[in-house]
Amino acid sequence: MLDVGILGQVAFGYSPFIDNKRAITATRLTVFPLKPDASLDAAQLLHAVGGVWPADGPKVSLNVASESLLHDLLNAQPAPNVMIEIPAFMASDPVNTTAITTLHSAGNLLLIKGRPLRELPREVLPCFKYSIIDLADDRRLDGAKAPTGVTRSIPHIQAGVRTLADMESSFARGAEAVLGWPIDDVIENAGAKARAAAGRPDMQTMMELIHRVDAEEPIDKLEATLKRDPSLAFKLMRYINSPAFGLRVEISSFRHAIMMLGYKRLKRWLALLLATASKDVNLKPVMFAAVRRGMLMEELVRSSGDEEMRSEMFICGVFSLLDRMFQQPFSELFDNIPVPPRVYQALAEEKGPFYPYINMVRAIENESLFDFRECADALMVSVSEVNRAELRALTAASQLE
């Protein structure tokens, strides 16, 4: 999966499909060629994709920014869980009709992007399950009615969603799903909402546990703290026993976890627990993003051989959206949550050795080729290394679900 040549010829970005229940139903993988005229191998791309999203696994949607590569994909045989996004100009071209209808017959879900400049061939229109409409191009924003004579015959997915308000308004306008990371909300003053969240019994238990583990207190005290919240204990044990953690034996108790992991390694899983503890359904996509950030930042430095750095990078990624979740600045949040100095620097001060990795993750989430290349250059890592880290992180994150 990770040795194919195409990983050095393209840049990957990713984003989630989110349904109106705020569940993540699929992942979009955006594929940018590094050189517009490059000859890219569709079979290699499908091989790499299949390593993360096997045929019997979750759905992945390929958003390919290369007409020639996309043409080859249409004529390939992707697994049924691979969705293909097809620009309207290609969908309306009769040259592609046979490939599109063949894919549809094989069970692949197809999505059309953009407005057709001419009528689609009669055989092609039923092949598309959804249309993708970018938020910036939606003619129905602010309650505006569709132009006279224009109807949406295909259910639509709203792309370009960047805030929770964007997400909610898209669903209110009838979107079947939204496509994007709703993580750009402005942080408000701490206020009552953040204090109420921090005051919940489960949050109090979690923060107390993080402090006790940070201080490496005796196991008996840690167990007594965790027993106050059985659901928290269950979730922690589920995380630790997930395939993503890679342990060869099943962890049977919290005491066993500490004996096997040690305090430092346990802290990363408590960080993950804190970042996924919100009961607010609208924050589910933000929590989803936080998990992937932690996995990706760890993978970006895996070759360093520095276990402490990898652990801190994981915590940095997982905590990087806590300000959104708690609606509280990092400088205030970290008065109550102990974090390593390099993590504090990156998140609260936007500087230090970890901060360029935060920028790398944002470039990937924003699906921006220019920012991707600029951030990779700043880190002095190759595009293929970043792509491999992405695929490993997406694989590991899927094992937690």
Beta strands, then each sheet from edge to edge (+ up, - down):
strand 1: 10-19
strand 2: 24-33
strand 3: 59-64
strand 4: 82-87
strand 5: 110-113
strand 6: 128-134
strand 7: 156-159
strand 8: 177-179
sheet 1: 1+ 2- 3- 4- 5- 6- 7- 8- 1+
end
